Every structure is written in C-alpha cells, then in structure tokens.
C-alpha cells in the first residue's frame, strides 16, 4: 500500500461503528490522473500494518482496487499480454466484478 500511504487521503467514516469503523481512501491513478476511491475496514487496515498480505487483509476489494493501493496503476493491456505468453490465449481481469476474479476477454493481442 505504499502508493496509497504516500499519495492518498485517508478519512475515517462510519464512526458510529468504532472501533470497527471504515477508512475512505481517495487518490488519483498514477498513470491516468483520474480520481479513485476505496473503502477499507479499520481492523483490516490494522492487520495490514501488522504485516499481513494485502489479499488476506482486504479479500472484499477487487484486484484493481488492491493494485491502486499498492502502485496506483492498472495496465489491463499488460495483464492481457502476460496471459497470452503464459496461456496461449488472452485473459484479463473483470475489473467490474464484485469478486475481482479472472474471466476470458476478447482482445487484440497477437
């Protein structure tokens, strides 16, 4: 979450749930400059600070949201090209899926 810690604003929200409140993390994508927001649970952020892996701390976030927190970038075309080399077909990430899971996409990669 180095990108988020250095480039985003953290705001406590849902304070009525304290100590199980949430954090709204607002920032801009490093590569596009577009605004992005992610909400994480305070206890999960604490776990991350204690050294837990990001995918274990925030399983409810999409891969895209986790990558925003880590690096601020999401290059779908790079993901697709990597899949072509590894699998022989284009596959990408459904960036809008609630579970953030992989799926087959149509692509122009060759």
Secondary structure, DSSP 8 states (H G I E B T S, - for coil): -HHHHHH-EEEEE-GGGTTS-EEEEEEE-TTT--EEEEEEEHHHHHHHHTT--HHHH-TTS-HHHHHHHHTS---HHHHHHHHHHHHSS-EEE-TT-SS--EEE------
